[in-house]
Structure formats: structure tokens, C-alpha cells
Amino acid sequence: MNFLFIVQGEGRGHLTQSIALNDMLTESGHEVVAVMVGKSNRRKDLPAFFVEKFGRKIRRFDSPNFLPASKNRKTVIWTSIAYNVLRSWKYMRSVLIIRNSISRRNVDVVVNFYELLTGLSYAVLPPKKPCFCVAHQYIFLHPEFNFPKVNSVELKGLKFFTKVTCLRAAGLLALSVRPMDNVPEIGLTVVPPLLRKEVFNTEVKDGDYLNGYILNDNYAEEIIGFHENHPDVKMHFFWDKKDVEEETVVGSGNLTFHRLNDKLFIEYMSGCKAYVTTAGFESVCEAMFMGKPVLVVPTHIEQQCNAFEISEAGAGVTADRFEIEKLFLFIPTFQKNTEFCDWVKSANRYFPYILMKS
């Protein structure tokens, strides 16, 4: 069968998930013939690891996005909404690009990785090919998912946004840290996280440094502040900052910022003592699989839900700021979740089978 992927291009998670599913389908004798990726003024360039994997199969289109976090580190949701409404004419053009790309190619199944315009394309100008939606965010539509105490309006907004991404979908594949009952009335199947082969093939060691990932370089100020007070703590952080060297060494030399390089990121993850991040789902699952305790610092409603889920699973602790001291208090109590590892390894039993049913 031939597949077409449509990927939300912000952050790292959806990109790596699409790579993992591509490898899984290819090993089963299928082919991904095209990969469409949303772009924004914030992120125009794709990471090298993604381009190396898909190359000429990639096509870009303009897509809505959240504006970068302000100095107070919180994503400016309402400003982002206004910004995207003013650019809606560009997005209608993208809807046509998506529909035409599906219709003109020899495609059997479309797989959408949480791209909003895919849902709108199927709502306004529905292609004839079935679309399956894959993302962790669909677990938020599960009636038994436990939410933290959050702003109710923002939570309704998150659920509404998630529902729009999957309008007229043939099925929802909700990535989850644990097995849960499926919800057939809304076409939702609970599936394991999609981790890439590099995660499984990397030798895991217990090192003496912290590994970290920050999407917005504004958070670097807090990391540097901690380093100034604890210069003996070795830390490696990956960021998306442009126009900087591949490595930026700070202060005593024990803090290094790396431009996002996924092979290097996995290498540092496999050898670290613990992991620090802003509560993105994918990298936390990588840390959990490798048995690394985690500190998560959520910056918006979706990450608050992720952080609560991670804490419930015993994988880490949550903080309002990069209070790395809390992580050091947690490390002695941490135990690797072997049931989670078995759940992740079972992914091959789910994805090809579900997508073949179309």
C-alpha cells in the first residue's frame, strides 16, 4: 500500500513519530510516497535528520502555529489566535495544496500527525482517501484520561483544536504511556508511543551529566542561572536557536548548548543521569524507555496535561521553572518502568494492522 504523511512541523515529536512509522511500514513492504509538512515564520527549516530521511518526498505548506513564548516563558495563546486569523487566506491555499496532493498521487491511505489543516481539508474539500490521525493529543479525548487542575476554558480550547485536526478521520490512534480501553464510538484506538529505531539500538549507560531540550531559547536564561549557582553540575541542553554555533559553552565549561541534532541528542540521552525538558511527549517517552528520571517544566495547557500524566506514571517531577534541585531530590526514589518498555516494544503489533484495515 502507498501512504501519504501530513506532519505538523512545530517541535520535534511529530517529526520523529513520522520517521518511526515510516520505518515500520517500509519493513512491512509498504511505501510512504510523499510527506507534507506545515511551515511557519517561526520554523521555516526542517531538522537535518528529517530531511535526510525523506529527502525529495517532502513538500511544505503554510500552517498555523503558536507564536514564540514571551520573556515570561508562557505561550501567548490569544495573540497567536489573532495572528493566525489574519493569515487565514494563506491557510485556505494550503487546504487546496493538501487536497490536490492527495488526489493526484497514487495514495491508498493518508496519515495525519496532528496537522490542523488536514482536518479542515477533509471537512471542506474531503479527498476520497481514508485518513488516520496519529498523535498523543488524541488521548485527551479519551473519557478515562485524568486531567490535572487546569484552566477549564483553555482545556476546552485544547480539546476543540484536537477535534478539528481529525475531522472525518477514518480512525484516531492515540499514543499513550499505558494501555487503556479503546473508544469505538469515536473511532479511537489506544496505541504505544512511536519511538525511532535509534532509541532501541542505543546502548544505555548511567552518566554524570544532565541532558535537556528547550524549544524556546528564552528558557536558556534559567538554565544559565542554575549553572552560575551550581557550576560543578555537568549539563548538555539542545535548543532550536538559529544563527549560533553547533556548540555554545557557558561559564565553567560544564554547561553546553547544542543546536538540535537528533543523533547527538539520542547519544546524550542514552548516557545521561537524568533529563530536563518543557514536557514534550516524545522526548519524555525516550527518556522513560531508557530509564532516565525526568524534570518537566510545562509552559502551556497541553504540556500541563503531559506533565501530570508523566508524574502519575512515576517517571518524573514537575516544576513551574527549571528548578533542577527538585530533580536531584527525585532521582534517589526513581525506578525504571519495565511495563512501559514492554508496551513501547509492542507497537509493531498495532500500527500496520490498524492502517491495513482501511
Helices and strands as residue ranges (DSSP letters): E 2-7, H 13-27, E 31-39, H 48-54, G 55-57, E 58-62, H 77-86, H 88-104, E 109-113, H 116-124, E 131-135, G 136-141, H 152-165, E 171-175, G 184-186, E 188-191, H 197-201, E 209-214, G 217-219, H 220-229, E 234-239, E 247-250, E 255-259, H 262-271, E 274-277, H 281-289, E 294-296, H 301-312, E 316-318, H 324-330, G 331-333, H 338-345, G 347-349, H 351-356
